[in-house]
Amino acid sequence: MFCGGCFRDNALVAALRQLGHSTLMVPLYLPLTLDEPDQSQATPIFFGGINVYLEQKSALFRNAPQWLHRLLDSPRLLKWAAGSAAKTRPEEVGELTLSMVRGEEGNQARELNELMVWLKNTERPDVVCLSNTLLLGLARRIKSELNVPLVCTLQGEDTFLDSLPESVRERTWLTLIARATDVDLFIAPSRYFGDLMQKRLRLDPERVRVVYNGINLEGYFPAVTPPTPPVLGYFSRMCQAKGLDTLVEAFIKLKARDQFKNLKLRVGGGMGPSDKIFVDNLKSILAKHKCLGDTEFCPNLDRAQKQAFLRSLTVMSTPALYGEAFGLYVIEALASGVPVVQPRHAAFPELIEATQGGLLCEPGNPTALADGIEQLLLDRQKARALGEAGRNAVLQNFSVERMARDMVEVFQEVSQRHPHSRLSTLNSQPR
């Protein structure tokens, strides 16, 4: 599976290095699947997914010989294991998640020991940044043994945590609340998500900063000529949570209107084995309404293919049903000069306000979504103006370089507060 958080972290590390900061990216669980050069190359993988799973399931395995643990951490073996898995289901990993956030008190304490030995034998960092709150179990020992300031980015973890089995859900949240005290500052990708997690983790407001996500803009540019006939697009994981079925229903409604008989639908993004049943069902619905012939599914595109896909669109919508913390796909579409229509909830109103690149509609309502899309399909001048405004805003405020500079300001802020800091920036980013 492609992971937006991994894309963001990898791009951030590359940008920090371009700015001249010595930055180390440490992958956890599995080798990264990316659409840009891997910034963690030559760095060992810690908390290897196979070992983490077996340590949760078997007390005997926790005392297995070191050679066996190292064998199971082979990148080739981990990549094979990841390729044979569908996805991580919250309902199946409740106890494992709770164990991980308990850190040194959990079943994976051995993995944490190995990480700490390695970190203490590398150059001492000025700041350590955890990729998300599911890694807060590492915070206590990293902060105490390295004696450096610690920050943690927030990346939409609440949806996963709220989907955990009821038997562990509250305990996991309470453990995270306790472990959050080990972190100096939290960095949210939007005001919406910063406010939400400040309440959920019971944080003082002054411990939360907002840094908008940014993208590497190389290769993003508008189409020379608008597509004919018009094309409605979707780009994200092909699943119900992202609202793909809502968009399909809106597309069918539009096709039933006389002025949109020639409208096309293009669906791009990640599709794993567990998503195929959902997609096949949508294809059946499209076929029933005689719309399948005007629909194209484009799964698992690489970076160049994704950029070409976005340029082929007239308007894009990914009407996510849950509380999206940011929505990187909105920025990617706008970078391509493509206006968007998004639900009026979560981080989307904030992004539309910041970019002026699209319209908002009632969440979870296919008719309202169709009406919003219709506005842009009928008024090409308005659509073009929104696309241009959105692209200009992305170039100015949502580049990976801008994100990196803003992150450095936060790292410097937290460093200057720390009594043992060298008042520099980032050297280590465990993920």
Residue, then its C-alpha position, 0 to 999 in steps of 0.5 A: m500500500f502507498c501511504g500518504g504519511c510516508f510520502r510526506d515524511n520522505a519528501l520532508v527529509a529530502a527538502l531538509r537535506q536540500l536546505g543543508h540540515s543533516t537529517l536521518m530517516v529511520p524506517l519502522y516495520l516495513p521497507l517504504t513504498l514510495d514514488e520518489p527516491d527513498q531517503s531512508q536507504a542504507t538505514p536499518i529497519f527497526f521494529g520489523g513487522i514480522n518480529v513485532y507480530l510474533e512477539q505479540k503472539s508468543a511469549l516464547f518468541r520474545n526470548a528467541p535467539q538474536w540470529l532468528h530475529r535478525l533473519l526475520d528483519s531481512p528487507r527482502l523477507l519483509k517486502w515479501a510479507a508486506g506484498s502478501a498482506a491486504k492491509t492492516r485492519p484496526e479490528e485485528v490489531g487492537e492488542l498489538t497497537l496497545s502493546m506498541v504504544r506502551g513502549e518499554e512496557g509492551n511486548q515489543a520492548r526488545e525492539l525498542n532496546e535495539l533501536m535505542v542502542w543504534l540511536k545512541n551509537t549514531e551522532r547525537p541529534d538536536v531534535v527527534c521527530l516521531s512521524n505519528t502518535l502511534l509511535l508515542g511508545l518510543a518517546r519516553r526512552i528516546k527523550s530520556e536516554l538521548n536527552v534531546p527535545l522531542v516533537c511528534t507530527l499528527q497524521g490522521e491517527d484518530t480514525f484508526l484508533d477509533s476503529l480499534p475493538e472496544s475492548v482496547r480502544e479506550r485503554t489505547w487512547l488513555t495510554l496515548i494521553a499519558r505518553a503524550t506528556d513525553v513530547d515537547l511539541f506536536i505538529a498538525p497538518s491543519r488547524y482542524f486536526g490540531d484542534l481535534m487532537q489537542k482535545r483528544l490527547r488533552l494537550d495544552p493549546e501551546r503544545v500544538r503547532v500547525v505546519y501545512n503539508g507540502i509536495n515536491l512540485e517538480g512535474y506538476f503543471p496544468a494541461v496545455t488544453p482542457p480535456t474534451p470531452p470533460v473528465l471528472g476525476y478521483f484520486s486516493r485509495m479506492c475505498q468507501a471511506k474516501g467516498l468513492d461510491t459517493l462520487v460514482e453515484a454523483f457521476i451517474k446522476l450527472k450522466a442522467r442530465d442532458q448536458f453531460k451525456n459525454l462526461k467521463l470518469r477517471v478513478g486513480g489511486g491505490m487499490g490493494p487486494s482488499d479493495k478489489i471487491f468494493v471496486d468490482n461492485l462499483k463497476s457492476i453499479l456503473a454497468k447497470h446504469k450504462c456508465l461503465g464504458d465512460t469510466e476508467f480505473c487506473p490503480n497504483l500509478d507511479r509518480a509520472q503516471k499520477q501527474a499525467f492522470l491529474r492533468s487529464l481531468t477537468v475537475m476532481s473530487t475525493p469526497a472523503l466521509y471521515g475527518e480527513a486531517f489534510g488531503l494531499y490529493v487536493i494539493e496535487a490536483l491544484a498543483s496541476g491546475v485542476p479545481v476541486v469539489q470537496p465536502r464541507h467538513a474536516a480539513f477541506p474548508e480550511l484548504i479551500e479557504a487557503t487556496q481558493g481552488g474549489l467549491l464545497c458541498e454537503p458531506g455524504n450527499p451525492t446530489a449536492l456533490a453532483d450539483g457542485i461539480e455541475q457548476l464547474l462543468l457548465d462554467r468553464q471560465k470559473a473552473r479555470a479561474l479556480g484552478e489557476a488560483g489554486r495552483n498559485a496558492v500551492l506554488q506559494n504556500f504548499s511546496v515541500e520547501r515551504m513545509a521544510r522551512d516551517m518545520v525547521e522553525v518549529f524544531q528551532e523553537v523547541s531546541q531553544r527551550h531545551p537546556h541541553s540542546r545545541l540550538s540546531t535543527l533536525n538530525s533524526q526522524p524515526r517513523 
